[in-house]
Amino acid sequence: MNSTITNDPRWRRMRKRDTNADGTFFYSVKTSGVYCLPSCKSRPANPENVAFHPSSEEARQAGFRPCKRCKPDQFEQQKGKYAMRETIQYMTRESSLGLTLVALSDKGVCAILMDDSVHTLTTDLKARFPEAIVKHNDAALRETADAVCSFIDQPKGRFTEKLDVRGTEFQRRVWEQLLRVPAGKTASYTEVAMALGAPNAVRAVAGACAANALAVVIPCHRVVKSDGALSGYRWGVERKRRLLEAEGAR
């Protein structure tokens, strides 16, 4: 093993195929004669065959040709697109309802997700924001996560932190209607649809509840069946039951 290479922080980012490292450096592989972006999906190279380059121009001057798979020579043309990508920062921590992920954009809290698996939570987050650069950052999220977990413990009133709510026009109308349902009360999917002036949109209301990325803060847990029975909940019916009990609704 070439310790000079493997001890270089760039080696770890290359092995992780870190897309955030693209453009910050390039690496070449002596045996193949090509140079690549750090995120290249090609078969990992042995460290004794790897060299790092601060620019694609330097890699070419060293005699390497661009990889046909990751096309590092095209990165300079595309980097404006990458520079425009937003950054979503997140952290996970335990709340009274279990493992909770809190995510923050430049505009505010954009996701509050709950599950029993960190992997499932982060996969869900990335699927909801496919064009964003998603970064784990406990330090930036600690105070916000504290506020979220306190609200989960006592989900009454409106969450006071700034939110970044994203959805279709109809979804946003549904979520605004849910915010009008006070803690301790529930509404049926039919009642929500009728309040929106769309009595035939019961299934669409259910779909908007399922699409909600801001658990508890947008209280889709307060929507029940017409007979008052608990229906499905994106983060589990048991969590829904516990929330309603905490609010005194059941």
N, C-alpha and C positions, 0 to 999 in steps of 0.2 A: 504494500500500500504506500502511496506517495503522501507522506504526512503533510507536506507543504500544501498540497491541494485539499486533502480531506480536513485539514484544520482551518481552511479558509471558509468564512461564513457563506460565501457564494456557493460552495459545494453543497451545503445543506439545502439551500434554496433551490438549487438545480435538481437535487434528488427528490425534493418535494414537488417539483414542477410548479413552482410558485408563479402564478400569472402576474402577481404584483411586482415581480422582479423583472419582467420583460421590459427591455429598453434601458435598464440600469446597468446591465452588462450582457455579454454574449460569451458562449464557450465554444471551443473547437475540439474536434476529436481527430487525433493524429492518424488512426487506423482507417478512418473513412474519408478523411480529407475535407470534411464539411464543418461549418460553424452553425450554431443553433441559438434559439431563444432559450432562456432558463425553463420555460414551461413546455418545451418540446416533448412530445409523447413517444419519441423514438426509444429504442431499447437502451437502458442505462449503460454508459461507457465506463470502462475501468479508469480509476483516477490517474494511473501512469500515462494514459493517453489523452488526458484533458488539459487544456490551457484556457485561461480566462482572458477576455479582451474587453476594454471599456467601451468600445464602439464596433459597429459592423465594419466600418472602414479599416480599422486596425486588423480585424480578423482577415479581411480580404488581402490586405498588404502582406500578411503573414503567409499567404498562399492558400487559404481555405476558400472553398466555394459555399454558397448558401445551401442549407438543407432544403430539400424539396418538400419535406413534410411540414415544417413550421414556418418556412419562407421568411427568414429573418431579414432578408433584403427588402421586403415589403413593409416591414414594421415602421420604418421612418415615414412612409406614406400614410400609415394608418394611426400613428400615435396621437393625432388630434382627436380621433374617435375615442381612444382610451382615456385621454385627458378629460373628456367630457363625462366619463362614467362617474356616477355618484358613489359615495362611500357610505355604507351602512355599518355601524359599529354595534356590537352586541356583547352581552354577558349572560351566563346562566347562574341561577342560585336557587336554593330551596325557599319555597313560600309555604304558607299553611295548606296549600292545595298541591304540594309536591314540587317537582322540578319545573322551574319557570324561566323562560328566555325573554329578555327585554332587549329590544333593538332601537337604535336611535339614528335618525337621519339628520341632515342639517336643519330640517324644518321642525323636528320634534320626535316624540315617541311614535314609531311606525309599526311596531309589532310587539305583542305580548302573547307568547305561545306557551302551552303547557303540555307536558308529556312525562314519561318515565325514563326517557332516553335522550342523552345529549345529542347523539348522532341523529335521531329522528327530528329533534328540534332544529338543529342547524341545517339539515337537509330541507326541512319545511321552509325555513327562512330563505335559503338560497333559491328555492323554487318560486317563492313569492316575489323575489326581487332578482330575476335572472340577469338583468343588465348591470347590476350594481357590483362594486367591489365590497365584499363582506369581510369584516375584520373583527376578531375577538379583542375586546379592550375593557378589562375589568375596571381600570382606573377611571376611564371616562364615564362609565355607566353606574358606578357605585351608588351615588346619591339618587339617581333616577330609579334604580332598581329598589332602593330602600322605600321610595315613595310608592312604587307599584305594589310592593309586598305589603305595605301598610294599608293600601287601599283594598287589596285582596282580603286582608283580615277584617276590614270594616267597609264593605262596598256600599257606602251610602253617599248621596249627593253626587257631585260631578268631580271627576279626577281633575286636579288643578294644573298638572304639568301640561306643557304645550304638546299637541298631538299632530301627527302627519297622517291624516286619514285618506286612504286611497281606495277607489272603487268606482264602479259605474254610477251614472246619475241615479238609477233606481236603487242600487245598493246603498248609496249615501242617504237617500230618502228614508229607506227602511231603518238605517242605523240612527238617524236623527229621531225617528219616531220611537225607537227603543229607549232613547235617552229621556223621553217624556214619561216613561213608565217608572214611577218612583220605587225605591227600595221597599220591600215588604209587599209589593203588588206584582201580579203577573198579567200577561195578556196572551190571548190565543193567536195563532197564525192568522186566523180569519179576522179577528179584531184588528190586527195590525194592517192587514190588507184593506179592510174597510176604512180605517182611519186615513189611509193613503188615497182613498177614492178609487181603489182598484180591487174590488171584491173578488174578482176572478184570478187574482195573482197570488193565491195562497202558496203555491209551490215556489214561486219566485221569491216570496218572502222567506220561506225555509232555506232556499239557496243562498240568499243574502246573509242569513244568520250563519250558515256553514262557511261562507267566504270571509267572515269577519276575522281580521288579523289582530284585533285588540281585545283579547279576552278580558272579561269582567268590566273593563273601562267602558266598552260599548256592550251593554248588558243583554246580550242575546240569550243568556241563561234565564231571563225572565219571561221568555216565550214558551208557552206550553200548548198541549192539545186542547181542543174545544171542551173536553170533559175535565180539564184540569190535570190530567195525567202528564208525567214527564215524557217528553219525546227525546229523540237523539240530540246529542250535544257534541260539538266538534272536539272537545277535550274530555269527554267521558260523562255519562249520566250521573255517576257518583259525585263528580265535582259539581255538577249542576245542582244536585240535591243539597250538598253541603253549603253552597252559596245561598240558595233560597232559605235554608234553615238559619244561616247567619243573619240574613236580612229579616227574618221573622215572617217569611211568606208561607212557610209550611210548618 
